[in-house]
């Protein structure tokens, strides 16, 4: 009877050729598997290199682009602030200083007086930085701007181009203009309160110059025609200013009694007239304040604690400042003529 069962070769019955074929197949499979692993590893590495770095602007986990955690705050810390912005009913003003501690210290330095009903944000005891903006709102108040005249002074200059005892007007005086912005509260058309926010010399006054003759009679006839054109050059001095008002009269008497000259007084009158128009409370959004427009106004505290309201204290500080920086009042005057500031 025929046997139809298929014979299955055993490992022992395999020939050497068959063993070689099996080894070749196994080696091929191994190479393919290794190539796949290497390719996958290479692709993963390429993906890692293309990922977002720690300080990339597109990295959601980055704390801050291109900035170290120990970088100093450029705005400074309280106590070393150089200026703070105060906004009153929407109008901004800069108050400079070096020792601000809180909101109240800023308002004091800027001579800003609060009234009942005013809202202040942030609060008065809040520490300040340069980035701080102090908001003050006053119900029913509006900022109003007005112009007021600044009186001109009379300056007398001696000239030999005129006969002894004669006078001639070299130039007529012109009033200046002071622009003042105030926070005004009205009720029923009546002004309840008005606080000056800022004021400055919009147009400086022009002095009236009178020439005083010192020449002999013979000289005057030949030089009278040149008095108008040459009088200014022949008057070598800065002139003598006639005091106009109590403040100037006090300044005049104080200077002369302390060893100064008429020329020093004339220089004082010129600078103060152009800086503040002789307004004790003249203030500028930059922080300049008072007759001499000290920046900041609190610097005048070195001359007296009443610097904000006392014209004598402000003038004493002004004369000291001129001496320390320019050597004299007339030195400051010369600098003002050349630079329109001192």
C-alpha positions as CSV (number, residue, x, y, z in Angstrom):
1,X,0.0,0.0,0.0
2,X,1.3,3.2,-1.1
3,X,2.4,5.8,1.6
4,X,1.1,9.3,0.7
5,X,2.4,11.2,3.8
6,X,4.7,14.1,2.9
7,X,8.1,13.8,4.4
8,X,9.2,16.9,6.4
9,X,13.0,17.4,6.5
10,X,14.6,17.7,9.8
11,X,17.4,20.1,10.7
12,X,19.8,17.2,10.7
13,X,18.8,16.2,7.2
14,X,19.5,19.7,5.7
15,X,22.4,19.9,3.4
16,X,25.2,22.4,3.6
17,X,23.8,24.4,0.6
18,X,20.4,24.7,2.3
19,X,22.1,25.9,5.5
20,X,23.9,28.6,3.5
21,X,20.6,29.8,1.9
22,X,19.0,30.1,5.4
23,X,21.9,32.1,6.7
24,X,21.7,34.5,3.7
25,X,18.0,35.1,4.3
26,X,18.5,35.8,8.0
27,X,21.4,38.2,7.2
28,X,19.2,40.1,4.7
29,X,16.4,40.5,7.2
30,X,18.9,41.8,9.8
31,X,20.3,44.4,7.4
32,X,16.8,45.7,6.6
33,X,15.9,46.0,10.2
34,X,19.1,47.9,11.1
35,X,18.6,50.3,8.2
36,X,15.1,51.1,9.5
37,X,16.3,51.8,13.0
38,X,19.1,54.0,11.7
39,X,16.8,56.0,9.5
40,X,14.3,56.5,12.3
41,X,17.0,57.7,14.6
42,X,18.4,60.1,12.0
43,X,14.9,61.6,11.3
44,X,14.2,62.0,15.0
45,X,17.5,63.9,15.4
46,X,16.6,66.2,12.5
47,X,13.3,67.0,14.1
48,X,14.9,67.8,17.4
49,X,17.3,70.2,15.7
50,X,14.4,72.1,14.1
51,X,12.5,72.6,17.3
52,X,12.1,76.0,19.0
53,X,15.0,77.1,21.1
54,X,14.8,78.5,24.6
55,X,14.7,82.2,23.7
56,X,12.9,82.1,20.4
57,X,10.0,84.4,20.0
58,X,7.8,81.5,19.0
59,X,8.5,79.5,22.1
60,X,5.4,79.6,24.3
61,X,7.5,78.4,27.3
62,X,10.2,81.1,27.0
63,X,10.0,83.6,29.9
64,X,11.1,86.6,27.9
65,X,12.9,87.0,24.6
66,X,16.6,87.9,24.8
67,X,16.4,89.1,28.4
68,X,18.1,87.5,31.4
69,X,16.2,87.1,34.7
70,X,18.7,89.2,36.6
71,X,18.5,92.3,34.3
72,X,18.0,95.5,36.2
73,X,14.8,97.5,35.9
74,X,15.6,100.4,33.7
75,X,12.9,102.5,35.3
76,X,14.7,102.6,38.6
77,X,13.5,102.0,42.1
78,X,11.7,104.3,44.4
79,X,14.0,106.8,46.0
80,X,16.0,107.3,42.9
81,X,13.3,108.4,40.5
82,X,14.2,111.2,38.1
83,X,10.7,112.3,37.0
84,X,7.1,111.3,37.4
85,X,4.1,112.2,35.2
86,X,1.1,113.8,36.8
87,X,-2.1,114.0,34.8
88,X,-4.7,116.5,36.0
89,X,-8.1,116.2,34.3
90,X,-6.3,114.7,31.3
91,X,-3.5,117.3,31.1
92,X,0.0,116.0,31.7
93,X,2.8,117.6,33.6
94,X,6.3,116.3,34.4
95,X,7.5,116.6,38.0
96,X,11.3,116.0,38.2
97,X,13.1,115.0,41.4
98,X,15.6,112.6,42.9
99,X,14.2,111.5,46.2
100,X,10.6,110.6,45.5
101,X,9.2,108.0,47.9
102,X,5.4,108.0,47.2
103,X,2.7,109.9,45.4
104,X,2.4,112.5,48.1
105,X,6.1,113.4,47.8
106,X,5.6,114.0,44.0
107,X,2.7,116.3,44.6
108,X,4.6,118.2,47.2
109,X,7.6,118.6,44.8
110,X,5.3,119.8,42.1
111,X,3.4,122.2,44.4
112,X,0.2,120.5,43.5
113,X,-2.5,121.1,46.1
114,X,-5.4,118.7,46.4
115,X,-8.9,119.9,47.2
116,X,-11.8,118.1,48.9
117,X,-13.5,115.9,46.4
118,X,-10.4,115.3,44.3
119,X,-9.7,111.7,43.3
120,X,-6.1,110.5,43.2
121,X,-4.9,107.3,41.6
122,X,-2.8,105.6,42.8
123,X,-3.1,106.5,46.5
124,X,-1.0,109.1,48.3
125,X,1.1,106.5,50.1
126,X,1.8,104.4,47.0
127,X,5.5,104.1,46.0
128,X,6.4,105.6,42.6
129,X,8.7,104.9,39.7
130,X,9.4,106.7,36.5
131,X,6.7,104.7,34.8
132,X,4.1,105.8,37.4
133,X,1.4,108.1,36.1
134,X,-0.5,109.9,38.8
135,X,-4.1,110.6,37.8
136,X,-6.0,113.5,39.5
137,X,-9.6,114.2,38.6
138,X,-11.5,117.1,39.9
139,X,-15.3,117.1,39.4
140,X,-16.7,120.2,37.7
141,X,-13.2,121.6,37.0
142,X,-11.8,122.5,33.6
143,X,-8.4,123.6,32.4
144,X,-8.5,127.2,31.2
145,X,-5.8,129.2,29.5
146,X,-5.4,132.9,29.7
147,X,-2.9,135.6,28.8
148,X,-1.8,138.4,31.1
149,X,0.7,141.3,30.4
150,X,4.2,141.4,31.8
151,X,5.3,145.0,32.4
152,X,8.5,146.2,30.7
153,X,11.3,147.9,32.6
154,X,13.1,151.2,32.0
155,X,16.8,150.9,31.5
156,X,19.0,154.0,31.6
157,X,22.4,154.0,29.8
158,X,25.0,156.7,29.8
159,X,26.5,157.9,26.6
160,X,28.9,160.7,25.7
161,X,27.1,161.1,22.4
162,X,24.6,163.3,24.1
163,X,25.3,166.5,26.0
164,X,25.5,166.4,29.8
165,X,22.0,166.3,31.4
166,X,20.1,165.5,28.2
167,X,18.1,162.4,27.6
168,X,17.0,160.5,24.5
169,X,14.7,157.4,24.1
170,X,16.7,154.8,22.3
171,X,13.9,152.2,22.1
172,X,10.4,152.1,23.4
173,X,9.3,149.4,25.8
174,X,6.9,146.6,24.9
175,X,4.9,144.5,27.3
176,X,5.4,140.8,27.4
177,X,2.8,138.1,27.6
178,X,2.4,135.4,30.3
179,X,0.4,132.4,29.4
180,X,-1.3,130.7,32.4
181,X,-3.2,127.4,32.5
182,X,-5.4,127.0,35.5
183,X,-7.7,124.3,36.9
184,X,-10.9,126.2,37.4
185,X,-14.0,125.0,39.2
186,X,-17.2,126.9,38.6
187,X,-20.7,126.8,40.0
188,X,-23.5,128.7,38.4
189,X,-21.0,130.7,36.4
190,X,-19.1,131.7,39.5
191,X,-15.5,130.7,40.1
192,X,-15.3,128.5,43.2
193,X,-11.6,127.7,43.0
194,X,-8.7,128.3,40.6
195,X,-5.3,126.6,40.9
196,X,-2.5,127.4,38.5
197,X,-1.3,124.3,36.6
198,X,1.4,125.9,34.5
199,X,2.5,129.4,33.5
200,X,5.3,130.5,31.3
201,X,6.6,133.6,29.5
202,X,4.9,133.3,26.1
203,X,6.5,136.6,24.9
204,X,9.3,138.3,26.8
205,X,9.0,142.0,27.5
206,X,11.2,144.5,25.7
207,X,12.9,147.1,27.9
208,X,12.5,150.8,27.3
209,X,16.0,152.2,26.9
210,X,16.7,155.8,27.7
211,X,20.1,157.3,26.9
212,X,21.6,159.7,29.4
213,X,24.0,162.3,28.1
214,X,27.5,162.7,29.7
215,X,29.3,164.6,26.9
216,X,30.2,168.2,26.7
217,X,28.2,170.7,24.7
218,X,30.7,170.8,21.8
219,X,30.6,167.1,21.5
220,X,26.8,166.9,21.5
221,X,26.4,169.0,18.4
222,X,28.7,166.8,16.3
223,X,27.4,163.6,17.7
224,X,23.7,164.2,18.1
225,X,23.0,162.8,14.7
226,X,24.6,159.6,15.8
227,X,22.9,159.3,19.1
228,X,20.2,157.1,17.8
229,X,22.4,154.8,15.8
230,X,25.6,155.0,17.9
231,X,24.1,155.5,21.3
232,X,23.8,151.8,22.0
233,X,27.4,151.1,21.2
234,X,28.7,154.1,23.1
235,X,26.8,153.0,26.2
236,X,29.3,150.3,27.2
237,X,27.6,149.4,30.5
238,X,24.6,147.1,30.7
239,X,22.6,150.0,32.1
240,X,20.7,151.0,35.2
241,X,17.3,149.6,35.6
242,X,14.6,151.6,37.4
243,X,12.8,149.2,39.9
244,X,9.2,148.5,39.0
245,X,7.3,147.2,42.0
246,X,8.0,146.0,45.5
247,X,9.9,142.9,44.5
248,X,12.3,144.7,42.3
249,X,12.8,147.5,44.8
250,X,13.7,145.0,47.5
251,X,16.1,143.2,45.1
252,X,17.7,146.6,44.2
253,X,18.2,147.6,47.8
254,X,19.4,144.2,48.9
255,X,22.0,143.9,46.2
256,X,23.5,147.4,46.7
257,X,23.6,146.9,50.5
258,X,25.5,143.7,50.0
259,X,28.3,144.9,47.7
260,X,26.7,144.4,44.3
261,X,26.3,147.0,41.6
262,X,23.5,148.6,39.6
263,X,24.6,146.4,36.7
264,X,24.0,143.3,38.8
265,X,20.5,144.5,39.5
266,X,19.9,145.2,35.8
267,X,21.1,141.7,34.9
268,X,18.8,140.3,37.6
269,X,15.8,142.1,36.2
270,X,16.5,141.0,32.7
271,X,16.8,137.3,33.5
272,X,13.8,137.1,35.8
273,X,11.6,139.1,33.4
274,X,12.4,136.6,30.7
275,X,12.2,133.5,32.8
276,X,9.0,134.1,34.9
277,X,7.8,137.6,34.3
278,X,8.3,138.2,38.1
279,X,5.7,135.6,39.0
280,X,6.6,133.8,42.3
281,X,4.5,130.8,41.4
282,X,5.4,130.6,37.7
283,X,5.6,126.9,36.9
284,X,6.4,124.9,33.8
285,X,5.3,121.3,32.8
286,X,9.0,120.4,32.9
287,X,9.1,121.1,36.6
288,X,10.8,124.5,36.6
289,X,9.3,126.8,39.2
290,X,9.4,130.3,40.7
291,X,11.1,133.6,39.7
292,X,14.3,131.9,38.5
293,X,12.6,128.9,37.1
294,X,14.6,126.5,39.3
295,X,14.5,122.9,38.0
296,X,13.2,121.4,40.1
297,X,11.8,124.1,42.3
298,X,12.6,122.2,45.4
299,X,16.3,123.0,44.8
300,X,15.5,126.5,46.2
301,X,14.9,124.9,49.6
302,X,18.6,125.4,50.2
303,X,17.8,129.1,50.6
304,X,14.8,128.6,52.8
305,X,11.9,126.4,53.6
306,X,9.4,129.0,52.2
307,X,10.9,128.7,48.7
308,X,7.6,128.1,47.1
309,X,6.0,131.4,48.1
310,X,8.7,133.8,49.2
311,X,10.2,135.9,46.4
312,X,13.1,137.0,48.7
313,X,14.1,133.3,49.2
314,X,13.9,132.6,45.5
315,X,16.0,135.6,44.6
316,X,18.7,134.7,47.2
317,X,18.9,131.2,45.7
318,X,19.1,132.7,42.2
319,X,22.0,135.0,43.1
320,X,23.8,132.1,44.7
321,X,23.2,129.9,41.7
322,X,24.6,132.6,39.3
323,X,27.7,133.0,41.4
324,X,28.4,129.2,41.7
325,X,27.8,128.4,38.1
326,X,28.8,131.5,36.1
327,X,31.0,133.4,38.6
328,X,28.6,136.3,38.9
329,X,25.1,137.6,38.1
330,X,26.5,139.4,35.0
331,X,28.2,136.2,33.9
332,X,24.8,134.5,34.0
333,X,23.3,137.4,32.1
334,X,26.0,137.1,29.3
335,X,25.2,133.4,29.0
336,X,21.5,134.1,28.8
337,X,22.1,136.6,25.9
338,X,24.1,134.0,24.0
339,X,21.9,130.9,24.7
340,X,18.5,132.2,25.9
341,X,18.9,130.2,29.1
342,X,21.2,130.0,32.0
